[in-house]
Amino acid sequence: MNLKEIRTGIIELIKKAETELPDDVIKSLRKAYEIEEGVAKTQLKAILDNIDLAKKTGRPMCQDTGIQTFFVDIGINSPFIGYIKNLIIESVKEATKIIPLRPNSVDPFTGINHNDNIGDFLPYITWNIKEGDDIEITALPKGGGSENMSKLGMLKPGVGLEGVKNFIVEEVIKAAGNPCPPTIIGVGIGGGADLSLKLGKKALLRPIGIRHKNKKIAFMEEELIKKINESNIGPMGLGGKTTVLDVHIEKAHRHPASLPVGIIIQCWANRRAKMIINSNGKWSLI
């Protein structure tokens, strides 16, 4: 059982997430560059140049390398099911040194930073058990500037979907340039307070331009994109046509007395990468 090889793969996963944006994000940023003008176009040019430089040099595209966040879909028959958590933790420690990553794990009571991106509940891992014997890991480094703009609304059910849309638009406009737009907005509607926010973060995993399979939700996503972009906040908050690249919504059933809405904002550096670990220990980045 070659655990060392799997750890090497997870380090490569983290490095790819930190240094190479997915093609769908780059394509969306280039499209925005084509329609913008003036200072907005200049800002997008700087972003695109930075993306190219990060990939060429193998260095992180942002000085804030984020909280190391992972979504793990693990096959119930995987021979590595009892090892994968520790492998992720060890890989984050090693990646911090060799990529390198900025140490972003601080104890809220003591202020101590152990300089390895490890701490209570960090790295943050969301688990999903599935059939089969393979493991799929998605890395989503989450920067502090955009995370600070997260919002939870415990709305009254009577406000309906119009109230939900108004809440989302208002909160994104309040965030203005703070989350380094153009952003991607993940929204969780329903469930409880914690679930709505988790769904919002999970929504960020969907590629830009891919609409929700539920047509009503897909239409709402398009409505929100249009309304937010009409705000003229623009790239880096300096004005322009492109404030958001996309809005993704996920839903859960809710209590009759509650209408939770969790908003998670991701900056232009919509970093994510995915890997598959087969039952024989072989891995690949996808």
C-alpha positions in Angstrom: 0.0 0.0 0.0 1.9 3.0 -1.3 0.6 5.8 0.9 3.7 8.0 0.2 2.7 8.1 -3.5 -0.9 9.2 -2.6 0.5 11.9 -0.4 2.6 13.1 -3.3 -0.5 13.3 -5.4 -2.4 15.3 -2.9 0.5 17.8 -2.7 0.3 18.1 -6.5 -3.4 18.6 -6.2 -2.9 21.5 -3.8 -0.2 23.0 -6.0 -2.4 22.9 -9.1 -5.2 24.6 -7.2 -2.9 27.3 -6.1 -1.1 27.9 -9.3 -3.5 27.1 -12.2 -7.0 28.4 -12.6 -9.5 26.0 -14.3 -10.1 26.7 -18.0 -13.8 27.7 -17.4 -12.6 30.6 -15.1 -9.9 31.8 -17.5 -12.4 31.7 -20.4 -14.9 33.7 -18.4 -12.3 36.3 -17.4 -11.1 36.7 -21.0 -14.7 37.1 -22.1 -15.1 39.9 -19.6 -11.8 41.5 -20.8 -13.2 41.7 -24.3 -16.4 43.6 -23.3 -14.8 46.0 -20.7 -13.0 49.2 -21.4 -10.9 51.8 -19.5 -9.8 50.9 -15.9 -11.9 47.8 -15.9 -10.1 46.4 -18.9 -6.8 47.3 -17.3 -7.6 45.5 -14.1 -8.7 42.4 -16.0 -5.4 42.5 -18.1 -3.4 42.5 -14.8 -5.4 39.5 -13.5 -4.9 37.6 -16.8 -1.2 38.4 -16.8 -0.9 37.2 -13.2 -2.7 33.9 -14.1 -0.2 33.3 -16.9 2.8 34.1 -14.7 1.6 31.8 -11.9 1.2 28.9 -14.2 4.6 29.4 -15.9 6.5 29.8 -12.6 4.6 27.3 -10.6 4.0 29.9 -7.9 0.7 30.8 -6.1 -1.4 33.2 -8.0 -2.3 35.2 -4.9 -0.4 36.0 -1.7 -3.4 34.8 0.3 -3.2 31.0 -0.4 -6.4 30.5 1.6 -7.7 28.1 4.1 -7.1 24.6 2.7 -10.6 23.3 2.0 -11.4 19.8 0.6 -14.5 18.0 -0.6 -13.9 14.3 -0.5 -16.2 11.7 -2.2 -15.0 8.4 -0.9 -16.0 4.9 -2.1 -17.1 2.7 0.8 -14.9 -0.1 -0.5 -11.7 2.0 -0.9 -8.7 0.4 0.8 -7.6 3.9 1.8 -10.7 4.9 3.6 -8.9 4.7 7.0 -5.9 6.6 5.8 -7.1 9.5 3.6 -7.7 12.1 6.4 -4.2 11.8 7.8 -2.8 11.8 4.2 -4.6 15.1 3.5 -3.3 16.6 6.8 0.3 15.5 6.1 0.1 16.8 2.5 -1.1 20.2 3.6 1.9 20.4 6.0 4.3 19.4 3.3 2.7 21.7 0.7 3.0 24.6 3.0 6.8 24.2 2.9 7.5 23.2 -0.6 5.0 25.2 -2.8 5.1 27.4 -0.5 1.8 28.3 1.0 1.3 31.3 3.4 0.5 29.9 6.9 -3.1 30.8 7.4 -4.2 28.8 10.5 -4.4 31.0 13.6 -5.8 29.9 17.0 -8.7 32.4 17.7 -7.9 32.4 21.5 -4.1 32.6 21.6 -3.3 34.1 18.2 -0.7 31.4 17.8 0.1 30.4 14.2 2.1 27.1 14.0 3.1 27.9 10.4 1.8 24.7 8.8 -1.9 25.5 7.9 -3.0 22.8 10.4 -5.2 23.4 13.4 -8.5 22.6 15.0 -10.8 21.4 12.2 -8.2 22.5 9.6 -7.7 21.6 6.9 -11.5 21.7 6.5 -12.9 18.5 4.9 -16.4 17.8 3.8 -17.0 14.1 3.4 -19.4 12.2 1.2 -19.6 8.4 1.3 -20.5 6.8 -2.1 -20.6 3.4 -3.7 -17.4 2.0 -5.2 -13.7 1.9 -4.3 -12.2 5.1 -5.7 -11.7 8.5 -4.0 -12.4 11.9 -5.6 -10.9 14.9 -3.9 -11.6 18.5 -4.8 -9.3 21.2 -3.4 -10.9 24.6 -2.9 -8.4 27.1 -1.3 -10.6 29.8 0.2 -9.1 33.3 0.7 -9.9 35.4 3.6 -10.9 38.6 1.8 -13.8 36.9 -0.1 -14.7 34.7 2.9 -15.2 37.8 5.0 -18.0 38.8 2.7 -20.0 35.7 3.5 -23.5 36.3 4.7 -26.2 34.3 6.4 -29.8 35.5 6.2 -32.5 33.8 8.3 -35.3 35.2 6.3 -39.0 34.9 7.0 -40.7 32.4 4.6 -43.2 35.1 3.7 -40.7 37.1 1.7 -40.7 34.3 -0.9 -38.2 33.9 -3.7 -38.3 37.7 -4.5 -37.1 38.4 -1.0 -34.3 35.8 -1.4 -33.2 37.5 -4.6 -33.3 41.0 -3.1 -31.2 39.8 -0.1 -28.6 38.3 -2.4 -28.3 41.3 -4.6 -28.2 43.7 -1.7 -25.5 41.8 0.1 -23.3 41.4 -2.9 -23.6 45.2 -3.7 -22.7 45.9 0.0 -19.6 43.8 -0.4 -18.6 46.1 -3.3 -14.9 45.7 -4.2 -13.9 44.0 -0.9 -14.0 40.4 -2.3 -11.8 41.3 -5.3 -14.4 41.1 -8.1 -15.3 39.8 -10.6 -16.5 37.2 -8.2 -18.4 33.9 -8.3 -21.3 33.7 -5.9 -22.3 30.5 -4.3 -25.8 30.4 -2.7 -27.4 27.8 -0.5 -31.2 28.2 0.0 -33.0 26.1 2.6 -31.9 23.6 5.2 -30.7 25.2 8.4 -28.2 28.0 9.1 -25.1 25.7 8.8 -26.4 23.7 5.8 -27.3 26.8 3.7 -23.7 28.1 4.1 -22.2 24.7 3.3 -24.4 24.4 0.2 -23.2 27.9 -0.8 -19.6 26.8 -0.7 -20.4 23.5 -2.5 -22.0 25.5 -5.2 -18.6 27.1 -6.0 -17.5 23.7 -7.3 -19.7 23.9 -10.3 -17.9 25.2 -13.4 -18.7 28.7 -14.6 -21.5 28.8 -17.2 -23.1 25.5 -16.1 -26.6 26.2 -15.0 -28.5 24.2 -12.3 -30.4 21.2 -13.7 -33.7 22.6 -12.2 -34.9 25.2 -14.7 -36.5 27.4 -12.1 -33.2 27.6 -10.2 -31.3 28.1 -13.5 -33.5 31.1 -14.4 -33.0 32.6 -11.0 -29.2 32.3 -11.4 -29.4 34.2 -14.7 -31.6 36.8 -13.1 -29.1 37.4 -10.3 -26.1 37.6 -12.7 -27.9 40.3 -14.6 -29.0 42.3 -11.6 -25.6 42.2 -9.9 -23.7 43.2 -13.0 -26.1 46.2 -13.5 -24.6 47.5 -10.2 -21.5 48.7 -12.1 -19.2 47.7 -9.2 -16.9 46.2 -11.8 -13.5 44.5 -11.6 -11.8 45.2 -8.3 -14.7 47.6 -7.4 -13.4 50.3 -9.8 -16.5 50.3 -12.1 -17.4 48.2 -15.1 -19.8 45.7 -16.6 -18.5 42.6 -14.9 -19.0 42.4 -11.1 -19.8 38.7 -11.1 -18.7 35.9 -13.5 -21.5 33.6 -12.3 -24.0 32.8 -9.6 -24.6 29.2 -8.6 -27.5 28.1 -6.3 -28.0 24.9 -4.4 -31.1 24.1 -2.3 -32.3 21.9 0.6 -35.7 21.4 2.1 -36.3 23.7 5.0 -38.4 24.0 8.2 -41.8 25.7 7.5 -40.8 28.5 9.9 -37.3 29.2 8.4 -35.9 30.4 5.1 -32.1 30.3 5.5 -30.0 31.8 2.7 -26.2 31.3 2.8 -24.1 33.5 0.5 -20.4 32.5 -0.1 -18.4 34.8 -2.3 -15.3 33.7 -4.2 -12.9 36.2 -5.6 -11.7 36.2 -9.3 -9.1 33.6 -8.2 -11.7 30.8 -8.3 -9.2 28.2 -7.3 -10.2 24.6 -7.5 -8.6 21.3 -8.6 -9.7 17.7 -8.6 -8.0 14.3 -8.3 -9.0 10.6 -8.5 -7.3 7.9 -6.4 -8.0 4.4 -7.6 -8.1 1.3 -5.4 -4.6 0.3 -6.5 -3.2 3.6 -5.2 -2.7 5.2 -8.6 -3.9 8.8 -8.8 -4.6 11.4 -11.5 -5.4 15.1 -11.6 -8.5 15.8 -13.6 
